[in-house]
């Protein structure tokens, strides 16, 4: 993620049902497993850095962090901590 001058990085929890993936290409099972295990170890906390993306209307589009998003779905999490850039 690059942050242009005069912009801010915002973070927040988004309901997983309101998240889309920008890239829907195949994923390596091992990469998803690694994210899954990391989330299990975190318990009720969310890891940093978190998935990054942008808003498209009411939905959040994950651009980087899709393995963690899928792992969150597998664990049945209701919310995912995400980050995005917006003008200051």
N, C-alpha and C positions, 0 to 999 in steps of 0.2 A: 504494500500500500504506500502510495506517495501522498504527502500532504502539501498542497500548494500554499504559498504565503497567504495569510489572511483567513485561513480555514482552521477548523477545530476537529479533533477526533472525539467522537461521542461513543459511549458504550451504553448498553442497556440489555435487559432481558426481554426476549421476544418469544411468544408462544410458538412451539415447534410447528403447529398447524398453519402458521402464517409465514413459513419460510419456504423458499424455493431455491434450487441449485442452478447457478449459471451454467455449469458444465455437468452434463449428464453422461459423460463417457464412462467406460468401465473403470472400476477401481480395483486395486490389488487387495485381496482378502486380508493379507498380512498387515497392510496399512490401516485398514478399518479395525482389525483386531487390536492393534497397538493403541489406537485411540480409545477403543472400548475399555481396555485394561486400565488405561490412564484415568478415564472417567470413574471407573469402579474404585480406584485408589483414592480419588478426590472426595468420595462420599457425597455430601450435599453441596460441596463447593464446586465452582467452575474454574477451569484452568486459564492461565494467561500465558501467552497471547491467545486471544479468543478468535473465532472465525470472523472474517471481515467481508464486507460487501456493501450494498447500497439499497435504498428504498425504491420500490416501484409501486407507487400508490400505497395501498395498505399492507403490501407484502414486502418482506425483506428477502433480498436475493444474495445468497452466499457465493462469493467469488473465490475466496480462499478459506479452506477449512471444512470442505465437504465431508471428509472422513470423520471429523468430530461430529458433524451434524448427523450423519448416518448412525454413528455409535450412540448418540443421544436418543435417536428414535428406537434403536435396539434395546436401550435400557428403560424406555418408557418415560423419559424425562418430559416434563410439561413445558419447560422454558430453557432457552439457550442464551448465554451471554454472548453478545456480538458487538462489533465495532464498525463505525462508518465515518466518513468525512463529510462535513457540511460547512457552509460559509459562516464566518464569525458574526 
